[in-house]
Amino acid sequence: MASIEDSGLPLVFEVANPIDELPGGAPPGTDRTSVRTTVRALTGMQKEAVVALGPDGVAWRLVSDEGPYLNGTDLAPFPLAFFAAGMQFCFMSEVLRAAGRHDVTFESVVLDVDNRYSMEGSFLRGDARGGAFPPELTLSVVSDAAADRVAQVVAEAAARCPAQSLVREVLTNTFSYTVDGDLVEVDGLPRPVGPVATYREELFDGLRPLSEPTPPIIEKLKAAEVVEGVEGGAGSSLAAEQKRTLHVRSRGEWTGDLRMRCDVHLLKPIGSSFRFRSDETPDRGGTGEAPPPLAYLTAGVGFCFMTQLGRYAHIVKRPLGSYAIVQDNTFDVAEAAPKPGPTETHVFVEAGPAGVAPDLVTVGERTCFLHAAMRTKVPGVIETRLNGENLPLA
């Protein structure tokens, strides 16, 4: 199997070579954005994704890994870090764009976010289940604008933010499952309404960067400490019986125009810290120098779901020959309040000599922290500070 270290490529880059089968986008005159995320498993817990934002052909390649808690190599950010970065960048981008619409200027914008998740039950009994808690956001801005105008900007941004819409709505996500080329039924999960997507391994062949930005778009700030025999320590997340919480803390900052960066730290289990950079697409006022917020957000969902598939196969001792997903997301980006479409996930597995667990996809959905956040209502709790003082929102 391919690996991150053997590729010799940056952790993230805009793809230079043409990509076929991009999402078709939305009909002219609509306010919908389509994102197709194709993810394949690499060696161990590593994953590689191509995120295509249709219909203009922009695509980003990203890689993910897990830390010592899943016996990963820790060479790239963990899946929940991508979602945390996406949540950071989505909200900050909407704040900045709303400020522009209302002629409000900021000296600085800082966003602190705490994301917490849970895992409880037994993978062997079949009752393991992931959960999500409401994200806690603290937005701190410095501005000469009147408090009521800043409050209006923040309230409008919260209503429009795609990441917030994912956790405040109840979504019925859909799944298809192809094993060794044959489509099989998935018990207990709805199937996509449209045709099953096609997975092509050659999508990943010969990917090359359009450019190599300096500084890097993603970089590790601090490596996880490898500790044995403690809560959240090495190998702890591979236990068949689980009862634990996860805690991801991040801080985002505005760096000019619609450029942003954030530092993401995995506090529980014991994980690493990574820095991410983002920029909006030109059609939304950015320069496209780094992945847009939706690329990080959707990659996080795909990476997290893939981790659950690999973890379950490991625990039940049915290692997969290879596995991949094609994930389609649609977001309403209208002025008032966005409505995300259901996440549509197509799973492709080569079973290998051990065969495949028949409930692989069902368990994957049930234990994925981000699918848990989408199938329940866990709206973000937002606190705003203007020039160091608490600012009530209407």
C-alpha positions in Angstrom: 0.0 0.0 0.0 1.1 3.6 -0.7 2.2 5.8 2.3 2.6 9.5 3.1 6.3 9.2 3.6 6.9 7.5 0.3 5.0 10.0 -1.8 7.5 12.9 -1.2 4.6 15.3 -1.6 3.5 18.2 0.7 0.7 17.4 3.1 -1.7 19.5 1.1 -1.6 21.1 -2.3 -3.8 22.4 -5.1 -3.9 19.7 -7.9 -2.3 20.9 -11.1 -3.3 18.1 -13.4 -6.9 17.9 -14.7 -9.4 15.9 -12.6 -12.2 14.1 -14.3 -15.6 13.4 -12.7 -15.8 16.5 -10.6 -19.1 17.2 -9.0 -21.4 18.9 -11.5 -22.2 21.9 -9.3 -25.6 23.4 -9.2 -27.9 24.6 -12.0 -27.3 28.3 -13.1 -28.9 30.8 -10.9 -29.0 28.6 -7.8 -27.1 29.2 -4.5 -25.7 25.8 -4.0 -22.1 24.6 -3.8 -21.1 21.0 -4.5 -18.1 19.3 -3.0 -16.9 15.8 -3.9 -14.4 14.2 -1.5 -12.7 11.0 -2.7 -10.7 9.2 0.1 -8.5 6.1 -0.1 -6.8 4.2 2.6 -3.0 4.2 2.6 -0.8 2.1 4.9 -1.9 1.8 8.6 -4.2 4.6 9.6 -3.1 7.0 6.8 -5.6 8.3 4.3 -5.3 10.4 1.1 -8.1 12.6 -0.2 -8.8 14.7 -3.3 -11.4 17.3 -2.6 -13.0 18.8 -5.8 -15.1 21.9 -5.6 -17.3 22.0 -8.7 -18.1 23.0 -11.3 -14.9 25.0 -12.0 -12.4 22.2 -11.6 -10.5 23.3 -8.5 -9.2 20.3 -6.5 -7.0 20.0 -3.4 -5.1 16.9 -2.3 -4.8 16.4 1.5 -3.6 13.5 3.7 -4.5 12.5 7.2 -3.0 10.2 9.8 -3.7 9.1 13.4 -1.5 9.5 16.5 -0.1 6.9 19.0 -3.7 6.3 20.4 -4.5 4.4 17.2 -0.9 3.2 16.5 -0.6 5.7 13.7 2.5 7.2 12.4 1.4 10.8 13.3 2.8 12.2 10.0 -0.3 14.3 9.2 -3.3 15.8 11.0 -5.9 13.6 12.6 -9.3 13.6 11.0 -11.1 15.7 13.7 -8.4 18.4 13.2 -9.6 18.9 9.6 -13.2 19.3 10.8 -12.1 21.7 13.6 -10.1 23.8 11.1 -13.1 23.8 8.7 -15.4 24.9 11.5 -12.9 27.7 12.4 -12.5 28.9 8.8 -16.2 28.7 7.9 -17.2 30.9 10.8 -14.4 33.4 10.5 -15.0 33.7 6.8 -18.7 34.4 7.3 -17.8 37.0 9.9 -15.4 38.8 7.6 -17.8 38.6 4.6 -20.7 39.9 6.8 -18.5 42.7 8.1 -17.8 43.7 4.5 -21.5 43.8 3.6 -22.3 46.0 6.7 -19.2 48.3 6.3 -17.8 47.1 9.7 -14.0 47.0 10.0 -11.9 44.9 12.3 -8.4 45.3 13.7 -8.2 41.7 14.7 -10.4 38.6 14.7 -9.6 35.5 17.0 -11.8 32.5 17.3 -11.4 29.8 20.1 -13.3 26.6 19.7 -13.6 23.5 21.9 -15.0 20.4 20.1 -15.9 17.4 22.3 -17.0 13.9 21.3 -17.8 10.6 23.0 -17.3 6.9 22.3 -19.1 4.2 24.4 -19.9 0.5 24.0 -18.3 -2.6 22.5 -17.2 -3.2 19.0 -17.5 -6.9 19.5 -21.0 -6.8 20.9 -22.0 -4.4 18.2 -23.2 -1.6 20.4 -20.3 0.9 20.1 -21.6 4.4 19.4 -20.0 7.7 18.8 -21.5 11.0 20.0 -20.9 14.7 19.6 -21.4 17.6 22.0 -22.3 21.2 21.0 -19.1 23.1 19.9 -18.2 26.0 22.2 -17.0 29.1 20.2 -15.6 32.3 21.6 -15.1 35.0 19.0 -12.9 38.0 20.1 -12.8 41.0 17.8 -11.3 44.5 18.1 -13.2 47.2 16.3 -14.3 50.8 16.5 -17.8 49.9 15.2 -20.8 50.2 17.4 -21.7 47.2 19.5 -25.1 46.7 17.9 -23.5 46.6 14.4 -20.9 44.1 15.4 -23.6 41.9 17.0 -25.6 42.0 13.8 -22.5 40.9 11.8 -21.9 37.9 14.2 -25.5 36.8 14.2 -25.7 36.9 10.4 -22.4 35.0 10.2 -23.7 32.3 12.6 -26.9 31.9 10.6 -25.0 31.6 7.3 -22.0 29.4 8.4 -22.1 26.0 6.6 -20.3 24.3 9.5 -22.9 25.6 12.0 -25.7 24.3 9.7 -24.2 20.8 9.8 -24.5 20.6 13.6 -27.7 22.5 14.1 -29.7 20.5 11.5 -30.7 16.8 11.7 -29.4 15.2 8.5 -30.4 11.8 7.1 -27.2 10.8 5.4 -27.2 8.1 2.7 -24.8 5.3 1.9 -24.0 2.8 -0.8 -21.7 -0.2 -0.4 -19.7 -2.0 -3.1 -17.7 -5.1 -2.2 -15.3 -6.6 -4.7 -17.2 -4.8 -7.5 -20.7 -5.9 -6.4 -23.3 -3.6 -4.8 -24.6 -5.0 -1.5 -27.3 -3.8 0.8 -26.6 -1.8 3.9 -28.9 -2.7 6.8 -30.5 0.2 8.6 -29.1 3.1 6.5 -30.8 4.9 3.6 -29.4 4.5 0.1 -28.7 7.5 -2.1 -31.5 8.6 -4.4 -29.4 8.9 -7.5 -26.9 6.6 -9.1 -24.0 5.0 -7.2 -20.7 7.0 -7.7 -17.7 5.4 -9.4 -14.4 5.0 -7.6 -11.3 5.2 -9.7 -8.0 4.4 -8.1 -6.2 6.1 -11.0 -7.6 9.4 -9.7 -4.6 9.4 -7.3 -2.0 8.5 -9.9 0.5 11.2 -10.7 -1.1 14.0 -8.6 1.2 17.0 -8.7 1.1 20.4 -7.0 0.1 23.5 -8.9 2.7 25.3 -6.6 4.4 24.8 -3.2 3.5 27.7 -1.0 5.9 29.0 1.7 5.2 28.7 4.5 3.5 25.3 4.2 -0.3 25.2 4.3 -0.3 22.5 6.9 2.5 21.9 9.4 3.0 20.0 12.7 3.6 22.3 15.7 4.1 19.7 18.4 4.3 15.9 18.3 2.2 13.7 20.6 4.0 12.1 23.5 4.0 8.3 23.3 2.8 7.0 26.7 1.8 3.5 27.5 -0.9 2.3 29.9 -2.6 5.6 30.6 -6.0 7.0 29.5 -5.7 8.2 25.9 -2.2 6.6 25.6 -0.7 4.5 22.9 -3.1 2.0 21.3 -6.0 3.0 23.7 -8.4 3.8 20.9 -8.1 0.3 19.5 -9.7 -1.3 22.6 -12.8 -3.3 21.7 -14.6 -1.8 24.7 -14.8 1.9 24.8 -16.0 4.6 27.3 -14.3 7.8 26.8 -14.5 11.4 25.6 -12.4 13.3 23.1 -11.4 16.9 23.2 -10.1 19.0 20.4 -9.1 22.6 21.1 -8.3 25.2 18.3 -7.6 28.8 17.9 -8.1 30.7 14.6 -6.8 34.1 13.5 -7.6 36.4 10.7 -4.4 37.2 8.7 -5.7 39.7 6.2 -8.2 39.8 3.3 -10.0 36.4 3.6 -6.8 34.6 4.7 -6.9 32.7 8.0 -4.8 30.3 10.0 -5.6 28.1 13.0 -3.8 25.9 15.5 -5.5 22.6 16.4 -4.6 20.6 19.5 -5.8 17.1 20.4 -6.1 17.1 24.2 -7.9 13.8 24.6 -6.6 11.3 23.7 -3.0 12.3 23.8 -2.3 13.8 20.4 -0.4 16.3 18.3 -0.9 19.9 17.4 -1.0 21.2 13.8 -1.3 24.5 12.1 -3.7 25.0 9.1 -4.0 27.9 6.6 -7.1 28.7 4.6 -8.3 31.2 2.0 -11.6 31.6 0.2 -12.1 30.9 -3.4 -12.0 33.8 -5.9 -15.8 33.7 -6.4 -16.2 34.3 -2.7 -13.7 37.1 -2.5 -10.5 35.2 -1.8 -7.4 34.5 -3.8 -7.4 30.7 -3.6 -3.9 30.5 -2.1 -5.0 27.7 0.4 -7.9 25.3 0.7 -11.3 27.0 1.3 -13.1 26.2 4.5 -15.5 23.7 2.9 -12.5 21.6 1.7 -11.3 21.1 5.2 -14.8 20.5 6.6 -15.7 17.8 4.1 -12.3 16.2 4.2 -12.7 15.9 8.0 -15.9 14.0 7.6 -14.5 11.6 5.0 -11.3 11.0 7.0 -13.2 10.4 10.3 -15.5 7.8 8.6 -12.6 6.0 7.0 -10.9 5.7 10.4 -13.9 4.0 11.8 -13.9 1.5 8.9 -10.2 0.7 9.5 -10.6 0.5 13.2 -13.5 -1.9 13.1 -11.8 -4.2 10.6 -8.8 -4.3 12.9 -10.8 -5.0 16.0 -12.8 -7.8 14.5 -9.7 -9.2 12.8 -10.9 -8.9 9.2 -8.3 -6.6 7.7 -9.4 -5.1 4.4 -7.5 -5.6 1.2 -8.2 -1.9 0.3 -11.0 0.5 0.9 -12.1 4.0 -0.3 -15.1 6.3 -0.3 -16.6 8.9 -2.6 -18.4 11.5 -0.6 -20.7 14.1 -2.0 -21.8 17.2 -0.1 -24.1 20.1 -1.1 -24.3 23.4 0.7 -26.8 26.2 0.3 -24.9 29.4 0.3 -27.8 31.8 0.0 -27.8 35.1 1.8 -30.3 34.2 4.6 -29.5 30.8 6.2 -27.8 27.8 4.5 -29.3 24.4 4.4 -26.9 21.5 3.9 -27.9 18.5 1.9 -27.4 15.1 3.3 -23.9 13.7 3.1 -23.9 11.0 0.5 -21.2 8.3 1.0 -20.3 5.6 -1.4 -18.1 2.9 0.2 -15.8 0.7 -1.9 -14.0 -2.3 -0.4 -11.8 -5.1 -1.6 -12.4 -7.7 1.1 -9.1 -9.6 1.1 -8.7 -13.2 2.3 -10.3 -12.6 5.7 -13.6 -11.5 4.1 -15.4 -8.4 5.1 -17.5 -7.8 8.2 -21.1 -7.6 6.9 -22.0 -4.6 9.2 -18.8 -2.6 8.3 -20.6 0.4 6.9 -23.4 0.4 9.6 -20.8 0.3 12.4 -18.7 2.9 10.6 -21.7 5.3 10.5 -22.7 4.6 14.1 -19.2 5.2 15.5 -18.1 8.2 13.3 -18.1 11.2 15.5 -18.9 13.6 12.7 -21.8 11.6 11.4 -23.1 11.6 15.0 -22.9 15.4 14.9 -24.9 15.5 11.7 -27.7 13.1 12.7 -28.4 14.9 16.0 -28.9 18.6 16.9 -25.7 19.9 18.6 -25.8 23.7 17.7 -22.7 25.7 18.5 -22.7 27.8 21.6 -21.3 31.2 20.6 -19.8 33.8 22.9 -18.6 37.1 21.5 -16.2 39.6 22.9 -15.8 43.1 21.5 -12.7 44.9 22.6 -12.4 42.6 25.6 -16.0 43.0 26.7 -18.8 40.4 26.4 -21.2 41.3 23.6 -24.7 39.8 23.8 -26.2 38.6 20.6 -29.7 39.4 19.6 
